[in-house]
Amino acid sequence: MILTDINNWKAAIDVRKIYFRDIRPVDTIMAIDRFVNPEWLVEFEADAIISGWGD
């Protein structure tokens, strides 16, 4: 997770728990000065593997 205000780390984790109740993905939390769009507050990046896809 990339945050513009590191003080929001707990709120970001709480929201993530809503969507990832059954799994606990590993994450890294970073703070930056700003995004390209100054209205953005957080960015999530994710990689996924879909079992059987492309077989």
Backbone atoms as SQL, in Angstrom:
CREATE TABLE atoms (id INTEGER PRIMARY KEY, chain TEXT, resi INTEGER, resn TEXT, atom TEXT, x REAL, y REAL, z REAL);
INSERT INTO atoms VALUES
  (1, 'A', 1, 'MET', 'N', 0.842, -1.162, 0.000),
  (2, 'A', 1, 'MET', 'CA', 0.000, 0.000, 0.000),
  (3, 'A', 1, 'MET', 'C', 0.891, 1.229, 0.000),
  (4, 'A', 2, 'ILE', 'N', 0.504, 2.173, -0.770),
  (5, 'A', 2, 'ILE', 'CA', 1.233, 3.437, -0.831),
  (6, 'A', 2, 'ILE', 'C', 0.278, 4.523, -0.344),
  (7, 'A', 3, 'LEU', 'N', 0.659, 5.236, 0.706),
  (8, 'A', 3, 'LEU', 'CA', -0.190, 6.248, 1.322),
  (9, 'A', 3, 'LEU', 'C', 0.439, 7.626, 1.203),
  (10, 'A', 4, 'THR', 'N', -0.396, 8.635, 1.089),
  (11, 'A', 4, 'THR', 'CA', 0.118, 10.005, 1.114),
  (12, 'A', 4, 'THR', 'C', 0.225, 10.531, 2.539),
  (13, 'A', 5, 'ASP', 'N', -0.435, 9.878, 3.483),
  (14, 'A', 5, 'ASP', 'CA', -0.340, 10.257, 4.896),
  (15, 'A', 5, 'ASP', 'C', -0.148, 8.980, 5.703),
  (16, 'A', 6, 'ILE', 'N', 1.062, 8.737, 6.176),
  (17, 'A', 6, 'ILE', 'CA', 1.371, 7.496, 6.886),
  (18, 'A', 6, 'ILE', 'C', 0.522, 7.332, 8.138),
  (19, 'A', 7, 'ASN', 'N', -0.031, 8.415, 8.655),
  (20, 'A', 7, 'ASN', 'CA', -0.898, 8.328, 9.831),
  (21, 'A', 7, 'ASN', 'C', -2.192, 7.573, 9.538),
  (22, 'A', 8, 'ASN', 'N', -2.499, 7.337, 8.267),
  (23, 'A', 8, 'ASN', 'CA', -3.702, 6.593, 7.873),
  (24, 'A', 8, 'ASN', 'C', -3.453, 5.093, 7.725),
  (25, 'A', 9, 'TRP', 'N', -2.292, 4.605, 8.143),
  (26, 'A', 9, 'TRP', 'CA', -1.953, 3.195, 7.941),
  (27, 'A', 9, 'TRP', 'C', -2.964, 2.262, 8.605),
  (28, 'A', 10, 'LYS', 'N', -3.411, 2.565, 9.803),
  (29, 'A', 10, 'LYS', 'CA', -4.354, 1.694, 10.510),
  (30, 'A', 10, 'LYS', 'C', -5.693, 1.637, 9.776),
  (31, 'A', 11, 'ALA', 'N', -6.197, 2.772, 9.322),
  (32, 'A', 11, 'ALA', 'CA', -7.458, 2.796, 8.581),
  (33, 'A', 11, 'ALA', 'C', -7.341, 1.999, 7.288),
  (34, 'A', 12, 'ALA', 'N', -6.213, 2.107, 6.609),
  (35, 'A', 12, 'ALA', 'CA', -6.009, 1.355, 5.364),
  (36, 'A', 12, 'ALA', 'C', -6.012, -0.146, 5.638),
  (37, 'A', 13, 'ILE', 'N', -5.371, -0.571, 6.709),
  (38, 'A', 13, 'ILE', 'CA', -5.360, -1.991, 7.085),
  (39, 'A', 13, 'ILE', 'C', -6.775, -2.454, 7.425),
  (40, 'A', 14, 'ASP', 'N', -7.525, -1.635, 8.164),
  (41, 'A', 14, 'ASP', 'CA', -8.896, -2.006, 8.524),
  (42, 'A', 14, 'ASP', 'C', -9.774, -2.194, 7.290),
  (43, 'A', 15, 'VAL', 'N', -9.630, -1.331, 6.291),
  (44, 'A', 15, 'VAL', 'CA', -10.402, -1.477, 5.058),
  (45, 'A', 15, 'VAL', 'C', -9.965, -2.726, 4.308),
  (46, 'A', 16, 'ARG', 'N', -8.665, -2.971, 4.251),
  (47, 'A', 16, 'ARG', 'CA', -8.172, -4.169, 3.570),
  (48, 'A', 16, 'ARG', 'C', -8.742, -5.433, 4.197),
  (49, 'A', 17, 'LYS', 'N', -8.881, -5.468, 5.514),
  (50, 'A', 17, 'LYS', 'CA', -9.434, -6.645, 6.205),
  (51, 'A', 17, 'LYS', 'C', -10.867, -6.949, 5.768),
  (52, 'A', 18, 'ILE', 'N', -11.619, -5.932, 5.385),
  (53, 'A', 18, 'ILE', 'CA', -12.991, -6.137, 4.922),
  (54, 'A', 18, 'ILE', 'C', -13.005, -6.979, 3.650),
  (55, 'A', 19, 'TYR', 'N', -12.074, -6.712, 2.755),
  (56, 'A', 19, 'TYR', 'CA', -12.046, -7.380, 1.451),
  (57, 'A', 19, 'TYR', 'C', -11.240, -8.671, 1.449),
  (58, 'A', 20, 'PHE', 'N', -10.355, -8.840, 2.420),
  (59, 'A', 20, 'PHE', 'CA', -9.513, -10.040, 2.492),
  (60, 'A', 20, 'PHE', 'C', -9.718, -10.738, 3.830),
  (61, 'A', 21, 'ARG', 'N', -10.984, -11.092, 4.130),
  (62, 'A', 21, 'ARG', 'CA', -11.299, -11.745, 5.393),
  (63, 'A', 21, 'ARG', 'C', -10.717, -13.148, 5.490),
  (64, 'A', 22, 'ASP', 'N', -10.770, -13.895, 4.384),
  (65, 'A', 22, 'ASP', 'CA', -10.386, -15.300, 4.415),
  (66, 'A', 22, 'ASP', 'C', -8.908, -15.538, 4.144),
  (67, 'A', 23, 'ILE', 'N', -8.218, -14.537, 3.644),
  (68, 'A', 23, 'ILE', 'CA', -6.781, -14.683, 3.390),
  (69, 'A', 23, 'ILE', 'C', -6.052, -13.507, 4.013),
  (70, 'A', 24, 'ARG', 'N', -4.789, -13.685, 4.267),
  (71, 'A', 24, 'ARG', 'CA', -3.971, -12.620, 4.848),
  (72, 'A', 24, 'ARG', 'C', -2.772, -12.356, 3.929),
  (73, 'A', 25, 'PRO', 'N', -2.959, -11.522, 2.919),
  (74, 'A', 25, 'PRO', 'CA', -1.839, -11.272, 2.003),
  (75, 'A', 25, 'PRO', 'C', -0.708, -10.513, 2.707),
  (76, 'A', 26, 'VAL', 'N', 0.486, -10.802, 2.283),
  (77, 'A', 26, 'VAL', 'CA', 1.649, -10.068, 2.775),
  (78, 'A', 26, 'VAL', 'C', 1.609, -8.683, 2.145),
  (79, 'A', 27, 'ASP', 'N', 2.021, -7.679, 2.893),
  (80, 'A', 27, 'ASP', 'CA', 2.007, -6.349, 2.303),
  (81, 'A', 27, 'ASP', 'C', 3.160, -5.497, 2.812),
  (82, 'A', 28, 'THR', 'N', 3.353, -4.413, 2.133),
  (83, 'A', 28, 'THR', 'CA', 4.307, -3.384, 2.501),
  (84, 'A', 28, 'THR', 'C', 3.553, -2.071, 2.496),
  (85, 'A', 29, 'ILE', 'N', 3.809, -1.244, 3.486),
  (86, 'A', 29, 'ILE', 'CA', 3.167, 0.064, 3.551),
  (87, 'A', 29, 'ILE', 'C', 4.248, 1.124, 3.393),
  (88, 'A', 30, 'MET', 'N', 4.022, 2.042, 2.460),
  (89, 'A', 30, 'MET', 'CA', 4.969, 3.129, 2.209),
  (90, 'A', 30, 'MET', 'C', 4.222, 4.450, 2.217),
  (91, 'A', 31, 'ALA', 'N', 4.937, 5.511, 2.558),
  (92, 'A', 31, 'ALA', 'CA', 4.372, 6.860, 2.482),
  (93, 'A', 31, 'ALA', 'C', 5.140, 7.651, 1.427),
  (94, 'A', 32, 'ILE', 'N', 4.398, 8.430, 0.641),
  (95, 'A', 32, 'ILE', 'CA', 5.001, 9.299, -0.361),
  (96, 'A', 32, 'ILE', 'C', 4.433, 10.708, -0.197),
  (97, 'A', 33, 'ASP', 'N', 5.034, 11.660, -0.854),
  (98, 'A', 33, 'ASP', 'CA', 4.563, 13.047, -0.753),
  (99, 'A', 33, 'ASP', 'C', 3.218, 13.258, -1.433),
  (100, 'A', 34, 'ARG', 'N', 3.071, 12.720, -2.662),
  (101, 'A', 34, 'ARG', 'CA', 1.812, 12.878, -3.377),
  (102, 'A', 34, 'ARG', 'C', 1.802, 11.968, -4.594),
  (103, 'A', 35, 'PHE', 'N', 0.587, 11.752, -5.120),
  (104, 'A', 35, 'PHE', 'CA', 0.398, 11.031, -6.370),
  (105, 'A', 35, 'PHE', 'C', 0.273, 12.038, -7.508),
  (106, 'A', 36, 'VAL', 'N', 0.203, 11.547, -8.730),
  (107, 'A', 36, 'VAL', 'CA', 0.000, 12.406, -9.886),
  (108, 'A', 36, 'VAL', 'C', -1.282, 13.215, -9.711),
  (109, 'A', 37, 'ASN', 'N', -2.348, 12.549, -9.278),
  (110, 'A', 37, 'ASN', 'CA', -3.602, 13.236, -8.972),
  (111, 'A', 37, 'ASN', 'C', -3.585, 13.530, -7.468),
  (112, 'A', 38, 'PRO', 'N', -3.505, 14.774, -7.060),
  (113, 'A', 38, 'PRO', 'CA', -3.388, 15.098, -5.633),
  (114, 'A', 38, 'PRO', 'C', -4.604, 14.701, -4.790),
  (115, 'A', 39, 'GLU', 'N', -5.733, 14.330, -5.437),
  (116, 'A', 39, 'GLU', 'CA', -6.900, 13.880, -4.684),
  (117, 'A', 39, 'GLU', 'C', -6.773, 12.429, -4.217),
  (118, 'A', 40, 'TRP', 'N', -5.884, 11.659, -4.843),
  (119, 'A', 40, 'TRP', 'CA', -5.693, 10.265, -4.453),
  (120, 'A', 40, 'TRP', 'C', -5.008, 10.214, -3.095),
  (121, 'A', 41, 'LEU', 'N', -5.447, 9.277, -2.241),
  (122, 'A', 41, 'LEU', 'CA', -4.875, 9.125, -0.907),
  (123, 'A', 41, 'LEU', 'C', -4.120, 7.819, -0.716),
  (124, 'A', 42, 'VAL', 'N', -4.523, 6.788, -1.468),
  (125, 'A', 42, 'VAL', 'CA', -3.920, 5.470, -1.287),
  (126, 'A', 42, 'VAL', 'C', -3.863, 4.747, -2.636),
  (127, 'A', 43, 'GLU', 'N', -2.865, 3.897, -2.791),
  (128, 'A', 43, 'GLU', 'CA', -2.753, 3.040, -3.975),
  (129, 'A', 43, 'GLU', 'C', -2.474, 1.631, -3.496),
  (130, 'A', 44, 'PHE', 'N', -3.159, 0.667, -4.106),
  (131, 'A', 44, 'PHE', 'CA', -2.922, -0.741, -3.833),
  (132, 'A', 44, 'PHE', 'C', -2.355, -1.374, -5.083),
  (133, 'A', 45, 'GLU', 'N', -1.357, -2.206, -4.920),
  (134, 'A', 45, 'GLU', 'CA', -0.838, -3.000, -6.027),
  (135, 'A', 45, 'GLU', 'C', -1.004, -4.460, -5.649),
  (136, 'A', 46, 'ALA', 'N', -1.394, -5.285, -6.614),
  (137, 'A', 46, 'ALA', 'CA', -1.614, -6.694, -6.327),
  (138, 'A', 46, 'ALA', 'C', -1.168, -7.558, -7.493),
  (139, 'A', 47, 'ASP', 'N', -0.634, -8.718, -7.159),
  (140, 'A', 47, 'ASP', 'CA', -0.304, -9.761, -8.118),
  (141, 'A', 47, 'ASP', 'C', -1.181, -10.962, -7.771),
  (142, 'A', 48, 'ALA', 'N', -1.671, -11.663, -8.771),
  (143, 'A', 48, 'ALA', 'CA', -2.529, -12.804, -8.517),
  (144, 'A', 48, 'ALA', 'C', -2.184, -13.948, -9.467),
  (145, 'A', 49, 'ILE', 'N', -2.386, -15.148, -8.981),
  (146, 'A', 49, 'ILE', 'CA', -2.231, -16.357, -9.784),
  (147, 'A', 49, 'ILE', 'C', -3.599, -17.032, -9.815),
  (148, 'A', 50, 'ILE', 'N', -4.089, -17.312, -11.019),
  (149, 'A', 50, 'ILE', 'CA', -5.380, -17.979, -11.169),
  (150, 'A', 50, 'ILE', 'C', -5.110, -19.424, -11.552),
  (151, 'A', 51, 'SER', 'N', -5.439, -20.324, -10.666),
  (152, 'A', 51, 'SER', 'CA', -5.187, -21.744, -10.875),
  (153, 'A', 51, 'SER', 'C', -5.926, -22.244, -12.109),
  (154, 'A', 52, 'GLY', 'N', -5.216, -22.951, -12.990),
  (155, 'A', 52, 'GLY', 'CA', -5.839, -23.549, -14.171),
  (156, 'A', 52, 'GLY', 'C', -6.027, -22.600, -15.333),
  (157, 'A', 53, 'TRP', 'N', -5.721, -21.324, -15.159),
  (158, 'A', 53, 'TRP', 'CA', -5.897, -20.356, -16.245),
  (159, 'A', 53, 'TRP', 'C', -4.860, -20.607, -17.318),
  (160, 'A', 54, 'GLY', 'N', -5.272, -20.647, -18.535),
  (161, 'A', 54, 'GLY', 'CA', -4.363, -20.826, -19.653),
  (162, 'A', 54, 'GLY', 'C', -4.068, -22.284, -19.978),
  (163, 'A', 55, 'ASP', 'N', -4.687, -23.225, -19.265),
  (164, 'A', 55, 'ASP', 'CA', -4.433, -24.650, -19.547),
  (165, 'A', 55, 'ASP', 'C', -5.123, -25.086, -20.807);
